[in-house]
Amino acid sequence: MSSAPPWPSFGGIFDVAGKSRRVAELESLAAQPDFWDKPAEAQAVLKETKLARSIIDTIGALERKLGDAIALVELAAEAQDGDSAREAAQQGDEIEKAIADLEFRRMLSGENDGNNAVVEINAGAGGVDAADWALMLVRMITRYAQRQGWKVDVLDEQPAEEAGIKSATLLIEGPYAYGLLKAETGVHRLVRISPFDGNARRQTSFAAVTITPDVEEDIDVDIDEGDLRIDYYRAGGAGGQHVNKTESAVRLTHLPTGLVVQCQSERSQHKNKSQAMRVLRSRLYEVRKAEADAKFAASVERKKIEWGSQIRSYVLAPYQQVTDHRTDMKIGNVSSVLDGDLDDLIRTYLLQEGSQKQQNN
């Protein structure tokens, strides 16, 4: 008698056998005595192993859960038990959602989709409201990252004079952080009654979000120290007695491209320089990748952070609605979106982008 379960194997659908073979290969590499001779390559092996094991474990858990749901259905039919039937239906909905999520993540197969993400947010047109809006976007993306169980580090934050921020740089660490967050790249528009206007007039403001992958150190991005201008300065903002006491903050200017990054999150000047170099590497990687794809001019073109270039609008007055102009998706619960509920917006955009790429290939 066959011991196969009476349902399709998720393992076959998602090639668990292939992933298991790959894990065995990676673990064999990790067992070699010279494995840590090249730390960057070793870390890449461990990262791939962790991702593959996560998928294998998730699929195994789903198959067990489906077996439990089928047993509940059989019990409900046999005993005419409505509670068991409802519980089985709920489990079925959860399984369906989990499968859809796996299918979606399988689509994230880009070279750097599994990487951590570097997030840069800059206030645009709109004065003090734009600075406040930039800070709101920092919170929105931070809350989304926390919902995913990712780690968020604020590498740099430049406060505005009256309220909000001029700019901020975040490092977000977690599986597929770049693959998911890249959907947020672009200009974001806010329409609301300004809390900074004594006449309570409606104000439109803009801020730009740029997402780049946190690339591994073994990626070939050579940075010539002679091409850098390095400035050290005193950190600003909250931070206790250390802030403004020593020149620990670091600003790097890459002279050939004009790219500027800065970091003041650490007390150590050396650590801040290391983090700033990490961000610069990610931005240079994106620029050079675009050059290789013959898209350099389009990718480095700086659109003005103002009307006409937005990817998404968040309207708080006279009505409430978030509209993604790339997919035409509309959501009425603006507060939830601003609290980091970005799943539907991100998923819809990435699915559309993936479909368009398939049609073009």
Helices and strands as residue ranges (DSSP letters): H 10-13, H 16-30, G 35-37, H 39-79, H 82-107, E 117-123, H 127-147, E 151-159, E 165-173, H 177-181, G 182-184, E 186-193, E 202-213, G 225-227, E 228-233, G 240-242, E 249-254, E 259-263, H 269-292, H 296-300, E 310-315, E 321-324, E 329-331, H 334-338, H 343-360
